[in-house]
Every structure is written in structure tokens, then in C-alpha cells.
Amino acid sequence: MAEAIFRAEIKRRKIKFVDAASAGLFAENSECISEKSAVCLKERGIDFSKFHPRQLKHKMMESSYLVVCMTRAQSELLEGAFENVYSMGDIAGFDIPDPYGQDIEAYRKTARLIEIAVNKIIERFFAGDETPKNIKNSEL
């Protein structure tokens, strides 16, 4: 959901030269997102047709301007090797727990938290005059 929500917001704001790619440390490569994630994105009118879950790779982190983990614990696993790693807690002031296995309301709450965090990411890193590089969202 994070990648799709971020992309929708940068498109809405007409921010150029910024992209997002979501990946996870323990993600399973599959052809589709979870049914509940799909419901939440459809409720928001957000296209996710091009998204496919994927594993986070070292090369992705190296080529990223920014790697944002959903929780501080996840960022701690990565930050020793890379200086571009942040957690949602670092940026937005709160972690975003994984709703996997929970009911649809947990997914909706997660989507709302992602929307708030995405706005904080954009304001902090992409609202200025500088042309940013890629942003990768590590959804662990």
C-alpha cells in the first residue's frame, strides 16, 4: 500500500523526478498484493496494477536516495550498512505496524497512517527546490 499511496500523492502534487519502489526483507515474490490491501487502495481510488511484491536487494538500497522502513526495528537491521535508511518513526514520529493476518479495519488504519507519513516524507525531502533522486520504500 505504501508504494501505491506515495506514487498517487506525488502524482497529485505534480512532483517530478521522484519515484517509489516497495520491497521487503521477508517479502514473498508473488504476482499480486493481499486482498485487503487491494480493498483499501480501491477505496481510495489508487491504481496498484503495476505493483508486485518483491524482496529488498542490496543494489536497490545502494541506488536509492532514501530507504524508509515502516518501523524503527526494521531500520535498525539496515542502517549500519547504509546512511540513507530511516524509519517512519524518524520521519513521521510513529511506526506503521504490518497489518498482515488482521481484519480489514487494521488495513484501513494502516492505510491512513501511510497517508499521514507520506505527506511528512514529501514535506521533509521533496517539497524544496532541489531535484530529488529516487525514493525507495522498504516495506518490511
C-alpha positions as CSV (number, residue, x, y, z in Angstrom):
1,M,0.0,0.0,0.0
2,A,2.8,2.4,0.8
3,E,4.3,2.4,-2.7
4,A,0.9,3.0,-4.3
5,I,-0.1,5.7,-1.8
6,F,3.2,7.5,-2.3
7,R,3.0,7.4,-6.0
8,A,-0.6,8.7,-6.0
9,E,0.4,11.6,-3.8
10,I,3.5,12.7,-5.8
11,K,1.3,12.5,-9.0
12,R,-1.4,14.5,-7.3
13,R,1.2,17.2,-6.3
14,K,2.8,17.0,-9.7
15,I,6.2,16.3,-8.2
16,K,8.6,15.2,-11.0
17,F,11.7,13.1,-10.9
18,V,10.6,11.1,-7.8
19,D,9.6,7.5,-7.7
20,A,9.0,4.8,-5.2
21,A,9.5,1.1,-5.1
22,S,8.4,-1.0,-2.2
23,A,10.3,-4.1,-1.1
24,G,10.6,-6.2,2.0
25,L,13.2,-8.2,3.9
26,F,10.9,-11.2,4.1
27,A,8.6,-10.5,1.2
28,E,7.4,-13.3,-1.0
29,N,7.7,-12.7,-4.7
30,S,4.2,-13.0,-6.0
31,E,2.0,-11.6,-8.7
32,C,-0.4,-9.6,-6.5
33,I,-0.9,-7.7,-3.3
34,S,-3.1,-9.0,-0.5
35,E,-6.8,-8.9,-1.0
36,K,-7.3,-6.5,2.0
37,S,-4.6,-4.1,0.7
38,A,-6.3,-4.1,-2.6
39,V,-9.6,-3.2,-1.0
40,C,-8.0,-0.3,0.9
41,L,-6.4,1.1,-2.3
42,K,-9.6,0.7,-4.3
43,E,-11.5,2.6,-1.6
44,R,-9.0,5.5,-2.2
45,G,-9.2,5.3,-6.0
46,I,-5.5,4.4,-6.2
47,D,-4.1,2.3,-9.0
48,F,-1.9,-0.6,-7.9
49,S,-2.0,-2.6,-11.1
50,K,1.8,-2.4,-11.7
51,F,2.8,-3.4,-8.2
52,H,4.2,-6.8,-7.4
53,P,5.6,-7.8,-4.0
54,R,9.4,-8.2,-4.1
55,Q,12.4,-8.9,-1.9
56,L,14.7,-6.0,-0.9
57,K,18.1,-6.2,-2.6
58,H,21.4,-4.6,-1.7
59,K,21.5,-3.0,-5.1
60,M,18.1,-1.3,-4.6
61,M,19.4,0.2,-1.3
62,E,22.6,1.4,-3.0
63,S,20.8,3.2,-5.8
64,S,18.2,4.8,-3.6
65,Y,18.1,8.3,-2.4
66,L,16.1,7.3,0.6
67,V,15.1,4.0,2.2
68,V,12.1,4.3,4.5
69,C,11.3,1.3,6.8
70,M,7.9,1.0,8.4
71,T,9.3,0.5,11.9
72,R,12.4,1.5,13.9
73,A,13.2,-2.2,14.5
74,Q,13.4,-2.8,10.7
75,S,15.5,0.2,10.1
76,E,18.0,-0.9,12.7
77,L,18.6,-4.1,10.7
78,L,19.7,-2.0,7.7
79,E,21.1,1.3,8.9
80,G,24.6,0.1,9.8
81,A,25.4,-0.6,6.2
82,F,23.7,2.4,4.6
83,E,23.3,6.1,5.7
84,N,20.1,6.6,3.7
85,V,18.0,4.4,5.9
86,Y,15.2,6.0,8.0
87,S,12.2,4.6,9.8
88,M,8.7,6.0,9.7
89,G,9.3,6.9,13.4
90,D,12.3,9.0,12.4
91,I,10.3,10.9,9.8
92,A,6.6,10.8,10.9
93,G,7.0,10.2,14.6
94,F,5.3,6.8,14.6
95,D,5.9,3.3,13.4
96,I,3.5,1.6,11.0
97,P,2.9,-2.0,12.0
98,D,2.3,-4.6,9.4
99,P,-1.5,-5.5,9.3
100,Y,-0.8,-8.9,7.8
101,G,-3.3,-11.5,9.1
102,Q,-5.6,-8.9,10.7
103,D,-9.1,-7.8,9.7
104,I,-9.9,-5.1,7.1
105,E,-10.1,-2.4,9.7
106,A,-6.4,-2.9,10.6
107,Y,-5.6,-2.5,6.9
108,R,-7.6,0.7,6.7
109,K,-5.9,2.1,9.8
110,T,-2.5,1.2,8.2
111,A,-3.5,3.0,5.0
112,R,-4.5,6.1,7.0
113,L,-1.1,6.1,8.8
114,I,0.7,5.6,5.5
115,E,-1.1,8.7,4.1
116,I,0.0,10.8,7.0
117,A,3.5,9.5,6.8
118,V,3.7,10.0,3.0
119,N,2.8,13.7,3.4
120,K,5.5,14.1,6.1
121,I,8.1,12.4,3.8
122,I,7.2,14.6,0.9
123,E,7.3,17.8,3.0
124,R,10.7,16.8,4.5
125,F,12.5,15.5,1.5
126,F,10.7,16.7,-1.7
127,A,9.0,20.0,-1.1
128,G,12.1,22.2,-1.7
129,D,13.6,23.4,-4.9
130,E,16.2,20.7,-5.2
131,T,15.6,17.9,-7.7
132,P,15.4,14.7,-5.7
133,K,16.6,11.3,-6.7
134,N,14.6,8.0,-6.3
135,I,13.0,7.1,-3.1
136,K,12.6,3.5,-2.1
137,N,10.2,2.5,0.5
138,S,11.2,-0.6,2.3
139,E,8.0,-2.2,3.4
140,L,9.3,-4.9,5.7
